[in-house]
């Protein structure tokens, strides 16, 4: 775990988390931004391929497959849950 959270690859299937940082080249980061993966976005880990590459996530109502090499450089934290009571 880093100061910005854990790698997306460390999350179990079904885990909902929030993107804390994306540590990729500007070209790769820009592509992920265009797909809706922004810091502060809540995502859900759907599943990993049998050999761990790629990883399937749910973001903004759709499913997306991203390579393990990129998922290792996306850092996440548990989402903030508001107490409505």
N, C-alpha and C positions, 0 to 999 in steps of 0.2 A: 504494500500500500504506500502510495506517495502522498505528498501534501495535497495533491489535487484529487485523490481518490484511488480506486482500484482499476486495474485494466478490465475492459469489457470481457476479455477472455476468462476472467476469474469468476464471473457470475454464473449461477446455475440456471438451467432451463426454467422458464416461468418467472424469473426475477424481473421486477420493474425497478428501473433506476433512472437517474438523471445525468445527462452528460455534463461533466465538470470541466473537461479540457480535451482538446484534440491536438496531439503532437505529431503532425505529419507535414510533409512538404506543402508549400502553398498551393501547388497544383492539385494534389490529392485532397487537401482540406477544402478547397474551393468546390470540387466535385461533390463532396459530402454535404457542404452547405446547400448546394443546389438541390440535393435530394431531401433536405429538411433536417439534417443532423446538425443542429446548432447547440452551443453551450446553453444549458438550461432546459433543453428538450427532454421530456420523459420518454423512455423507450422500454421495450420488454424483450428479453432474450427468449426467442421461440425455441430454437434448438441449434445444435452443432451438427455438422455433417459427421459421418462415422469416423473420419480421421481428424476431425477438428477444423476442417477448412472446406468450405466457408462457414460462417455463422449467420443464422437467420434471425433478424430482429423485426419487431413491429414498431413502426414510428408513424405518428400522425395518421393512423388508420390504414396503413398499408404495410406489406411485408417487404423486406429488403435483405438481400444476401450480400454480405461484405467479406472480403478476404481476411483470413486470420492475421496476416501481416498488418493490416489496417486496424483490425479490432484490438490488437495488442497495444496500439498507440492511442486508443480512445479511452479516456479515464472517466469513471462514473462514480456517483455516490447514491445512496438510497434516496428516493424522492421524499420531499417534505410533505407530510400528511397533516392537513389542518384538522384541528379538533373542533368538531361542530356539536358541542354539547355543553 
